[in-house]
Amino acid sequence: MAMQRAAMALDGGDPRMSVAGEGITDLSRRTIRNMHDPSVTFEEYIHYAAISRAEESRDAGGNHPMSILPGKYGKSHRTVIEEPVGVLPSKSAMDKEVEVSQSATSPSRSPGYNVSDAEWLQASRAARTATWGAVFYLITTDILGPYTVPWAMSRLGYGPGVVLYTVFGAMAGSGWQLWRMFLRLDSDRYPLKTYGDVAYRIYGAWARHTVNIMQSIQLLCNVGVIIITNGQSLSQVTNGKVCFVALCLIWTVAGAFLGQIRTLQKFGWVANAAIWMNLLVIFITMGIVAHSEPNWEAALASNEVERGPIIRTAGPPDGVAFEGQIVGLMQAVYSYGGAMLFLEFMAEMKRPWDFWKGMVCAQSFIFFFYMMFGLYVYSFQGQFTINPVYQGISPYSWQTAANVIAFISSLIAAALYGNIGIKVLYNNLFTDTFHFPALTEKKGKLIWVAIVPIYWSIAFIIAAAIPQFSNLTALVAAICILQFTYTFPPLLMLGFEIKQHAMQPGEGFEPTTGRVTRFDSGFARFKRGFAKQWYIKTFNFLYMLGAACCAILGAYSALKGIVSSFQNNPAITSFGCKSPIGA
């Protein structure tokens, strides 16, 4: 059920956003305004967001967002959303407007429309049913994160590995910033659905397009990575008797066929099964590595490590260049890369302020579980650990069992990534820019049928051209994942707080007239906005710069690793028949 609920968020099935959604007939023109209308100001967004949060607080009995905690935070009292003076209406005015929005005795309707504003708001709230427990469940359903940690430890050693995974795990708390911005920008009138919507409301259309393009690239490359993984798995199952690029093509065709399913709700039960498949592979790996030798052949082909004594190191291992250590570090970024979909999860929550509970619990679980798994496998396999880790199992029977289970769950994940990626492109580029028909229309469905194999073909080209799992995942992590988790949140928070703190008493949005009052503009507002709590804004700016530098370093190291592997490793060739893991 949780997966189905999140699927609605990812599928764009939110009835608040559609005039053709289930249970929705015709809506007033004011209600179905373009969700990226440039005439809607920052002040208007936060005005209605404050009203929505107040209504949610009242419906929940006024419980504080920190009610899960003991002590003073566990007491029930009214929730206060802090905003600058002049932004929000007074409490009495807010209560009055809430009453007006819920009153359906004499709804204001345009001729020919039969749904009142009160009914719209009721439908909007009914669309949000997910709990913070469901958010925890979804954040922890990563398909590749745990499988890369042992190899990362073999690049970094015990000390740096534990420290860097801890630091990056703590800094992944930038999801807290996304949560705070969501609470202040999302409302029943202007629902906030995606990462790109946050960027749009703070920086404008260019930021939204940038985010959507990077999100599309990440999802496309994720599909390519999974094609490589499944190609390597099938090559081990067949003992290398089938051409590797042909195996990748098999998975591409299978994925394109499965990708013809347009509605993600139909993926719900198989996606749930995939989670248990991943756990089974992890337990198989942990049990087998403790009672068998490493996969010497795969280690030689993948890591260029000759058979010998198993070595574990406290610090960076000898023979691993600095760039190789950075590639290992990027696997940590991959592990904490769920922030791209955090906003979609929040958009589905009945109580969005509870998101932090699911996020903190999920990130803590990911940290401890991933760390335990990584250290455990590294302790048994040392420098012979390969990426992904289950392909380093040496007994053929258990290796085959793990590979079969893993490539089924991976194909499901790839189909989900592809489905989401195509919809991001279609809804934000083809529909908005080129006015393509909606996917619910007959022409839209036919276009979908044609786009899916093209999308998977591009992913296949990426996989076959760069059949290097570790380097490609590091490149994707550096260019895309790191931005959504570490670079964009402080950058967005910086812009949000400057705009917020630039407001003066007497400024803000007046709902009765629809006008926004500002006493000045330009650099004066920027200076005033930055001056308030300047130390926090300075931290966010430096945090953003540090993340950007890390991304540049990660991309450079990954690209250098790709070039080096092609030059020095005969097992790795573009569009070649030999498997990268020597099977």
N, C-alpha and C positions, 0 to 999 in steps of 0.2 A: 504494500500500500504506500509506503514512504517513497519507493522508487517511482510509482505511478504518479504520485503527487508532484514530485520534482520534475517528472517528465512533462507535466502540464506546463510548468514554468519554462522549460527548455523548448517545448514545442510551440510556444506562443499561443497556447490554448486558453489564455486568460480571458474570460468573458468581458472584463473591463475594457479590453483593447479591441473588441470586435463588434461590429454591428450585425454579424451573422452568427454569433456564438449561440450555444445551446441555452435556451431559456430567455434569450434576448431578442426582442423584435426590432422596433425602430426607436432610436434614441434622439433626444433633442439635439439640435445642431451645436448648441453650446457645449454639451457633454462630450460629443465625439470630435472635438477640436483636434487638429493635428497635434500629436504628442510631441512633435519637435517644432512647434510654432515659435518662430523667433520673436513674436510680439509678447509672449509670456515672459515676464521678468523674473529675476532671481528672488525679488521680494515677494512676488505672488506665489512662487513655489513654496517658500518657507512659511508664508501665511497659512495656506491651506494644509500644509504638513502639520503645523502646530495644532490645527483644529482636529485633524484625523487622529493625532496622538492623544489629544484630550478625550475624544470620543472612545478610543480604545481603552484608555485608562479607566474611564467611567464604567464601560461595559465589563471590565475585569474587576470591578469593585475597588479601584484605586490602588491596587497592589503595586509596590515599587518594583522597578526592573531588577533590583538586587535581592528580591524576596527569597531566592534560593539560599542566600547566605544567612548564617546565624547572627544573633545579636541585634544591633540597632537596624541593620539592613534587612532583617527578616520581618520587621514590623510592617503592618499594612498602613500605608498613608498615601496621600495624593502624590502622583508623579509630576515632577516639574521638569519641563523641557527648557533648559536655559537658552535664552535668546537675548540679543541686545535690545536696549530700550528703543522703542519706536518701530520695532518690526512687527510685534504681535498686537492684536487688539487686546483691550482690557478683558479681564476675566468675565465681567458681565456681558460685554459685547460678544465675546467668544461663545458663551453659553447661549446667548440669544441666536447667534448664527447657527449653532448646532441644532437648536430647536427648529429653526426655520428649515434647515436642510432635511430634518426628519419629518416635518409636517407634510402630510399628503392630502390635507383637507381641501386645499384649493391650489393644486399644483399648477405651475406655470408651464404651459406646453405650446410648442409651435404647432400651427395647423397641420394636421395629417400625422401627428406623432402621438403615440398612446402609452408612453412610459414616462412617468414623472421623475423628477430629480431624486425624490426619496427612494423610489424603486431602483434607480440606478445605483444609489449609494448602498442599498441593501444587497444588490447583486455584487457590487464591488467587494463588500465585506465577506459575503458568502463564498467568494472565489478563494479566500485565504483560509486554509484549514490546517496547514502543516504546523507541527509543534517543534520545539527545540530538540526533542528526542529524534525526530525525523531528520533534522539537520545534522545531528551527530552521526546518524547512520549513513547519510549521503556523503559527508566529507571523508569518512573513513573507507569508502568503496573505491579506493585508488587501484588501478589495474597494474601499474608498473612500479610504483614507489618502493615497496618492500624488496622487490627482486634486485634492485640496483644497489642497495646499501652495503652488502658484503663486499662487492667489487670496489666500491668507494673506499671502504676501510683498507683494502689491500693497496690502494694508491696513497692513502694518507697515513696509515699506522694508527695504533690505538689512541694515542694522545691527541694529535691534531684532529683525528676523525671524530672523537667524542666531543671535543671542544667546539669544532666548527658546526657539527650537527646541532649542538645545543644552542649556539649563537644564532644560527639561521632559524632554528625553531622558535626562539624567543622573538626574533625580529619579524617572524611571520605573524606576530600579533598585530601587524598593520591592518589585518582584517577588522580590528576594533575601529580603526578610522573609517573604513568603508561603512561599518554599522552606524556610526555616529552621523555620517553624512546622509545615509539612507533615511534615518529617523527625521532629519530636518528638511529633506527634499521630496519625500514620497507622500502622496496623499490620495484620498479616494477620487478627487477630481483630476489629479495629474499623477497617475500611478507610475512608479519608477520600476522598470522591468529588467534592465541590463546594465552592465558596466558602462557601456557607451552612453546610456542615458545620464549617468552621473557626470561623465565628462562633458556632455552637451550642456547641462544646466549650469556648469561652472565656467567652462572655457569656450563653449560654442560648438558649431557644426564641425569645424576642422578636427577638434579633439575627438568627437564622436566617431568620425570616419577613421581616424588613426587607430583608435581602440578596436573598432570593428574589423579593420583590415588585419591587425596583429592577431586578433582572436581567430580569424579565419585561417591565417598562416599557421598558428599553433595547432589548431584542430587538424588541418591537412597534414602537417608533419607528424602529428601523433598517429594518424592512420598509416603513414609511411613507416614509422618506427615499428608499429605492430605487424605490418607486412614483413619486415625484416625478421622480427622475432619468430613469427609463424613459419617463415621460410627456413630458418635455422632449425626450428623444432622438427619440421617434417623431413629435413635433410638427415637429422639424427635418426628419426624413425626408419627411414629408408636406407640407412647406412651409407649415405652419399651416392647412391646408385642413380639418382635422378638429378638432372641439371638444376642448380640452385635457382637461377633466374626463372626457370619454368615453374618451380615450386612457388615462388613469389607470385607468378602470374595466376596460378591456381587460386591462391588466396584472394587476389584482386578480383577475379571473376566471382568467387563466392561472396565477397563483400559487396560487390556491385549488385548482385542478385538480392542479398538480404537488405541492402540499402533502399530497395524499391518500397519498403514499408515507410510511409510518410509520417504516420502518427506514432509518437514515442510511447503512448499508452500501451500499445501492443508489444512493446519490448519489456514491459514491467516484470513479468514473471521470469523471463530468461535472464534479465539483468540481476534479479535477486539470486537466481541460481549461480550466476557467475561469481558472486561474492564468496559463496561457500566453496566453489571450485578453487578459487585463489587460496583460501585458507587451507584446503586439502593439499595443494601443491606445496605450500610453505611447510606444513607438518611432515610431508613426505621428505622434503629436502633436509629438514633438521634431523630426521631420524636416520636417513641414509648417509649423510656426510659424516656422522659420528661413528659409522661402522664400515666405512669403505674408503678406498684411496680416491684422490681427486681424478678428474678426467684429464689425463696427461695430454692426450691428443688435442682436445679442445683448448687447453691452456697454451700449448705451443702455437696453435694456429691463431688464437685470439690475442693472447698476451705476449707471444714470442718468448715464453719462459720454458727452458729445458727442464726435463725431469730431474728431480733431486730432492734434498731434504726440504721439508715444509718449514718456512721461516715466518715468524710473526715479529713485528717490530713495534716499539713504543713510539718512535718518531717516523718521519717519512722514510720509506724503504730506499736502500741504495739502488741505483739504476733507474729510478722513476724521476724523470725530469720535472721541473717546476710546472711546465705546461700540463704534464700528465696528472699532477696533483690537482691542478685547477679543474681539469676534466672530471676528476673524482669528486671535487667539491660541487660541481654543477649537478651531480646526482642528488645531492642534498636539496638543491633548489627544486629538482623534479619531485622530490618527496613532499615538499611543502607547497606544491603548485595548485592548490584547489581554489585560490582566491578568485580566479577568473569567473567562477560560477556563484560566488557568495551572494551577489546581488540578486541573481535569479532565485536562490533559496529564500532570501528575505522577502521577495515579492510574493511568495506563496505562504508566508507565515501569518497565522491568525493574530499573533502578538509579536510584531517584528522586534520589539525591544528585548525579547527573550533569546534572540539569535546568539548573543555573546555566550550564553550557557552552552549551547551546542558546539560553538566554535572552540571554546576553551577546553571542553571535555574531549573533543575530537583531536585537536592539536596535541594535547597531552597524551592521549592514547597513541597517536601516530609516533610521537617522539619516543616513548618508552618501548613500544612494541617493535618499531623499526630498529631502534638501537639494540635491543636484545637480540633480534634476529641477525642483524649485521655482525655484531661481535661474536655471536655463537658460531656462525658459519665461517667467518674469517679465522677463528681460533682453530678450526679443524683443517681448513684448506689453505690458509696463508696466501702466498703470492700466486697460487694456482687457481684462486677464485676467478670465475669468469662472469660475464654480464650478458644476459640475465642469469641468475645464480643457479636455477634448477637445471640448466643445460650443462652444468659442471658435475652432475651425478655420473658416476662411472658404471655401476651395474646397468646393463642394457634394459632389463625388464622394468626396473624402477624408473630409469631415465625415460623410457617410452611412455610409461603410465603418466608421469609428470608432464611430458610434452603434449600428450593427447588431451589431457584435462586443460592444460594451459592454453593450447591454441584454440580450443572451443570458447573458453572465457574471453580470450583476446579478440577473437572474431566478433563476439557480441559487443565488446567495448569499441572496436573499430567501427562497427556499424552505427553505434550511438554517436561517436565522435563525428563520423561522416554525415549523419543525419543533421546534427546540430550545426556543423560547419557549413553545409549547403544552405540551411535556412538562414544563417547569419548573413551569408553572401546574398541570397535571394531577396530577403526582406529589407536589407539595408542598402543594397546596391541596385539590383535589377528592378525591384518594385519602386523604390524611391526615385532613382535616377532615370531609368529607362521605361518606367511605367508598365512593367510586366504585369500580367494578371495575377490575382491572388492564388495561392496554392489550393484553395478550396474550389476554385473554378475549374471547368473541364480543360481549358487551355493551359492553366497552371499545372494541372496534374500531368498533362502530356509533356510539358517542359521539364517537369521533375524527372520523368522517365528518361529523358535525354541527358539531363545534367549529371545524374548519378554515375553512369559509367565514365563520363568525362572526368569527373572529380576523382574517382578511384584510379583512373589511368594516370593522372598527374601524380597521385600518391605512389603508384607503382614506379613511375620514372624516378622519383626521389629515392625510393628504397633501393632500386636496382642500380642507380648511379652512385649511391653512397651506401654500400652494404656494411656500414660500420656502426653497430648498435650504440656503443658507448660514446663515440665522438658525435654521432648524430643527435642522441638525446642531450648531450652537453650543449650542442649548438642551439637546439630548440629551447633548452632551459635558459640559456644566456640571452637569446634574442627576444623571446616571447614570455616564457613563464616567469622569469625574474622580474620583468616589468610589471606584470599584473599583481605580483605578491609583494614586491619591495620598492619599486620605483614609482609607480602610478599612485598608490594610496597617499604617501606624504605629499606628492605634487598636487593631487586633487585637494587634500586637506589644506594645503597652503593657500591655494586660490579661494577655497570656500571660506576660510577664516578671515582672509583679507577683506573679502566682500562683506562678510557678516559684521566684522568689527569696524568697518568704515561707516556703518550706519549711525546716524545721530538721532537724538530725541526729536520727534516731529517728522522724521522720514519714515517711509514704508509704503505698503500697499493699502489702498482704501477700497474695500470690496463693493461699497455702494456705488461708487463712480467708476471703478476699474482703473483708477489712475495711481501712478507711483510718484511719490514725492522725494526728490533728491535736491539738496541745497548746493551741491558742487559736483564736479566730475574730474576725470583725468588723474594726474599725479597726486593731487591733494587727497583724494580718496585712498589711493594706494598707500601713501605715506601714513595717513591716519590709521588705516586698517592694519598695516604692518607694525605700527608702534605699540598697539595693545597686545600684551603677551608676546613681545618680540622674541623672547628666548625660546618659546615653543615653536614659533615660525622659523626661527634660525635653525633649530634642531631638525625640523622637517625638511628644510632646504638642504642642510648638510647630509641628512639621511638619504634624500633623493639623489644627491650628487654621488654619494658613496655607492649606492645601488647601481647607478648608471656606470660608474667606473668598473664595478665588479662585472657588469654585463659585458662591457667592452673587453675586459681581460678574459672573461669566459669564452666569448665569441672568437677572440684571437687564438686562444689555446686550442679550442675545438677545431678551428680551421687548420691550424698548424698540425694538429694530430691527424686530421684527414689526409693532408698532403703527405705527411711522413709515412702513414700506413700504406698509402698507395705506392710510395717509392720503395719501402723496405720490406713489406710483408707480401710475399707471393700468393698467399691464400686470399688476398682481398683484391678484387678487380671489378670494375664497373661492368654490369650486364654479363658477368662471368658465370660459368657453370660450377666452379669450385665453391664449396660452402665456406664462409668466413670462420667457421669453427672447426673446419677440417673433417667433418663427417662425410 
